[in-house]
Structures are given as structure tokens and as C-alpha cells.
Amino acid sequence: MQRLRGWALAGLGLMSGAALAADVTVSAAASLSNAFKELGPAFEAQNPGTKLLFNFAASDALLAQISKGAPVDVLATADQETMDRAEAQKLLLPGSRFNFVSNELVLVTPAEGGAALSSLADLARPAVKRVALGKPEGVPAGRYAKAALESAKLWAVVEPKAIYAIHVRQALDYVARGEVDAGFVYASDALAQKDKVRVLFTVPTETAIRYPVAAIAGSSKASEARKFIDHLLSPAGQAVLARHGFRKP
């Protein structure tokens, strides 16, 4: 009986541990993938029993998933517009929204044999036949690129050359593989493949590129979600993000 009771107590302990375990789903912009994957283990080590589940995609696609009821605890987007829409739909936990990093839009070419372009106007040259950018309708980096080209009166010339990507990392891959002549990505993306792409210059944007993060309303893991947001804002979290090319918000 003593042995059986010991096994029973051990079983209860295991069940208790399982009940305490918390899987926190974080939906984040594709450009955050490398940084968040590095941040994850340190956060989990500081919060025993909590496991981060990452879902990376274009910001608009992430919002669409949450709007349709996807079980998400934290949302991190690459623009304010998408998060504003999430807030308008009352999808965010009040008081949980913060800007945690900023970024820059850059024009890149393949590292080997890339075209020598010194300005956006050079994209109009006949030698430039394919330009990668995210779909403006659903990818923040694509919206920033289109707005910059429109401001420079170049969208009508560059649009026929556009090769659209479903997220910014796909645009980066097109350039890295030499499938396009140039592409619009974030500075942090270019750093992730610095051996395969070359940054030509920073593209001016009308608004600063700041990334917001927020907990999702109705999440059963609200406490853990807030802890993850705090981790992003902490000196340790900011140091990891900086290593991946992000700037302070």
C-alpha cells in the first residue's frame, strides 16, 4: 500500500505540473522570426512551465487569422496600421499595447553580380527588369515600398516590374537567390542574409517604421502574454533584438 500511495502521489504531481504548463501562442511579423526564435529559450528558462509557440506571417494575414478566432495570445506586427485595425475590432487586451522596436526599409540586390543602383530613380532603368516587394494589400513592407515609390513619382514605372511576395522574407529570398534584380526589405532582414544580399541604400518612408506588440483580449494566458511583452521591452530582450538589426522604438 505504501508503494502504491507513493506512485499515486507521484502521478498527482505529474498531473499538477501538466496543468501548470502554459503554451503561449505568439503571432509575429515574418521579419521578427530570427530574433524571436533566439528570445524564446531565455524566456522559457525564466518562466518554467511556459512554452512559446511562434506563428510567423505577414502582419495582415496574422490579423485575419485572429479575427476568425485563431487561438492567439500575443500579436506583434510590423506596422501601426495593422495593430490599429486589431484595436478597432476590440481584439487587444486594454493597456497591453507597446512599441518595442523600430526598423528601416532598404533596397537590396544580390551580393554577387547585383546591379549598381544609387537611387530609387535607377529602378526605372531598362536593365532592371524584376523588383521584389511584399504585396501592398497585405504586407507592411510592401505598403512602405509602394508609398516611397509613389512619393518619388516612380510607382507607374516600377509596378510592371514588381514581383510580389506574400511576406517580406519571401521578397528577401527572391533577392538572395538572384531571381530578381532588386528588392525592398527591412534592414533587419538584410542582416539575416548579409552574405547573400547587399544593401544599396535606406529608403525614406513618410512614417517611422515602429513595431507594436499587444496581448489578445480573451486569452486564457494573459499573465504569460504580459510577461513575454515585458521580456521584449527588457534590456536583455532589447539586446537580442538589436543583434538582429532592430532599433529602439
C-alpha positions in Angstrom: 0.0 0.0 0.0 2.8 2.4 0.9 4.4 1.9 -2.6 1.0 2.3 -4.3 0.4 5.5 -2.4 3.8 6.8 -3.4 3.0 6.2 -7.1 -0.3 7.9 -6.7 1.3 10.9 -5.2 3.9 11.0 -8.0 1.1 10.8 -10.5 -0.7 13.7 -8.9 2.5 15.7 -9.1 2.8 15.0 -12.8 -0.8 16.0 -13.4 -0.3 19.2 -11.4 2.8 20.0 -13.5 0.9 19.4 -16.7 -1.9 21.6 -15.5 0.5 24.4 -14.7 2.2 24.2 -18.1 1.2 27.1 -20.4 1.6 27.2 -24.2 1.7 30.8 -25.2 1.0 31.4 -28.9 2.8 34.4 -30.4 1.8 35.6 -33.8 4.5 37.8 -35.2 5.5 39.6 -38.4 7.8 37.4 -40.6 10.7 39.9 -40.1 10.8 39.0 -36.4 11.3 35.3 -36.9 15.1 35.1 -36.3 15.0 37.4 -33.3 12.0 35.8 -31.6 13.4 32.3 -32.1 16.5 33.5 -30.2 14.5 35.2 -27.5 12.3 32.1 -26.9 14.7 29.8 -24.9 15.7 32.6 -22.5 12.1 33.5 -21.8 11.1 29.8 -21.2 14.1 29.3 -18.9 13.0 32.3 -16.8 9.4 31.0 -16.8 9.4 27.3 -16.1 6.3 25.5 -17.4 5.7 28.1 -20.1 6.4 27.2 -23.8 6.3 29.7 -26.6 4.6 28.7 -29.9 5.5 31.0 -32.7 3.4 31.7 -35.8 5.2 33.9 -38.4 3.5 35.5 -41.4 2.7 38.9 -42.9 1.0 41.2 -40.4 -2.3 41.4 -42.3 -2.5 37.6 -42.5 -2.0 37.3 -38.8 -4.8 39.8 -38.0 -7.1 37.9 -40.4 -6.4 34.7 -38.5 -7.1 36.3 -35.1 -10.3 37.9 -36.5 -11.5 34.5 -37.5 -11.0 33.1 -34.0 -7.4 31.6 -34.1 -6.3 30.9 -30.5 -3.5 33.5 -30.2 -2.1 35.1 -27.0 0.3 37.8 -28.4 0.3 39.8 -31.6 3.4 41.6 -32.9 3.1 43.5 -36.2 5.5 45.4 -38.5 3.3 48.5 -38.7 0.9 50.6 -36.7 -1.9 50.3 -39.2 -2.5 46.6 -38.7 -2.4 46.9 -34.9 -4.8 49.9 -35.2 -7.3 47.7 -37.0 -6.9 45.0 -34.4 -7.6 47.6 -31.7 -10.6 48.9 -33.6 -12.0 45.3 -33.7 -11.5 45.1 -29.9 -9.1 42.2 -30.3 -6.5 43.6 -27.9 -6.3 43.4 -24.2 -6.6 47.0 -23.0 -3.4 48.6 -21.8 -1.1 45.9 -23.2 0.0 47.6 -26.5 3.5 48.9 -26.7 6.0 49.8 -29.4 9.1 47.6 -28.8 11.4 48.1 -31.9 11.8 50.2 -35.0 13.2 49.3 -38.4 14.3 50.8 -41.7 13.3 50.0 -45.3 16.3 49.3 -47.5 16.8 48.4 -51.2 18.9 45.3 -51.7 20.5 43.4 -54.6 22.1 40.0 -54.9 25.5 40.1 -53.3 27.0 38.5 -56.4 26.5 40.4 -59.7 23.9 42.8 -58.3 23.0 45.9 -60.2 24.7 49.2 -59.2 21.8 51.4 -58.2 22.3 54.6 -56.3 18.7 55.9 -56.1 15.1 54.8 -56.5 15.1 56.5 -59.9 17.6 53.9 -61.1 14.9 51.3 -60.8 13.4 52.8 -63.9 16.4 51.8 -66.0 15.7 49.2 -68.7 18.4 46.9 -67.3 16.3 46.5 -64.1 13.6 44.0 -65.1 12.3 42.5 -61.8 11.9 44.2 -58.4 10.7 42.2 -55.4 8.4 43.7 -52.7 5.6 42.5 -50.5 2.0 42.7 -51.7 1.0 46.2 -50.7 -2.5 45.0 -49.9 -1.3 42.6 -47.2 2.4 43.2 -46.3 3.5 46.3 -44.4 6.9 46.3 -46.1 5.2 46.3 -49.5 3.0 49.3 -48.4 6.1 51.2 -47.3 7.8 50.5 -50.6 4.8 51.5 -52.7 4.4 54.7 -50.8 8.0 55.6 -51.2 7.8 54.9 -55.0 4.6 57.0 -55.3 6.3 59.8 -53.4 9.2 59.7 -55.9 6.7 59.6 -58.8 8.1 56.2 -59.8 5.3 53.7 -59.0 3.9 53.7 -62.5 7.3 52.8 -63.9 8.2 50.2 -61.3 4.8 48.5 -60.9 5.1 46.5 -64.1 8.5 45.1 -62.9 7.1 44.1 -59.5 7.4 40.5 -58.3 5.1 40.3 -55.3 5.8 38.3 -52.1 3.4 37.1 -49.5 5.7 38.4 -46.8 9.0 40.3 -46.6 11.1 37.2 -46.0 9.9 35.8 -49.3 11.0 39.1 -51.0 14.4 38.7 -49.3 14.7 35.1 -50.6 13.9 36.2 -54.2 16.9 38.6 -54.0 19.2 36.2 -52.2 18.6 33.5 -54.9 19.2 36.1 -57.7 15.7 35.7 -59.1 15.2 39.5 -59.2 17.4 42.5 -59.8 16.5 44.3 -56.6 14.1 44.1 -53.7 12.6 46.1 -50.8 13.1 44.6 -47.4 13.8 45.7 -43.8 17.3 46.4 -42.6 16.9 43.6 -40.1 16.1 41.2 -43.0 19.1 42.2 -45.0 21.3 41.5 -41.9 19.8 38.0 -41.7 21.2 37.2 -45.2 24.2 39.5 -45.3 26.3 37.0 -47.2 23.7 36.8 -50.0 22.3 40.3 -50.4 23.9 43.7 -50.5 22.2 46.8 -49.0 22.4 49.7 -51.5 20.7 52.4 -49.5 18.0 53.2 -47.0 14.6 54.1 -48.5 13.0 57.1 -46.9 9.5 56.5 -45.6 6.8 59.0 -44.7 6.2 57.5 -41.3 8.7 55.9 -38.9 8.6 52.1 -39.0 7.7 51.1 -35.5 6.6 47.6 -34.4 3.8 47.3 -31.8 3.0 44.3 -29.7 -0.1 43.5 -27.6 -1.8 40.7 -25.8 -5.0 39.4 -27.3 -8.3 40.0 -25.5 -9.9 36.9 -24.1 -6.6 35.0 -23.9 -6.5 32.5 -21.1 -2.8 33.1 -20.9 -3.0 36.9 -20.3 -0.5 36.8 -17.5 2.1 34.9 -19.5 1.4 37.1 -22.5 2.2 40.2 -20.5 5.4 38.6 -19.2 6.5 37.9 -22.8 5.8 41.6 -23.7 7.8 42.7 -20.6 10.6 40.4 -21.8 10.7 42.1 -25.2 10.9 45.5 -23.5 13.6 44.4 -21.0 17.3 45.2 -21.5 18.0 41.6 -22.3 15.2 41.4 -24.8 16.3 44.7 -26.5 19.9 43.4 -26.7 18.8 40.3 -28.7 16.6 42.4 -31.0 19.5 44.9 -31.6 21.7 42.0 -32.6 19.2 41.2 -35.3 19.3 44.7 -36.7 16.3 46.2 -35.0 16.5 49.7 -33.4 15.0 51.0 -30.2 11.3 52.1 -30.6 
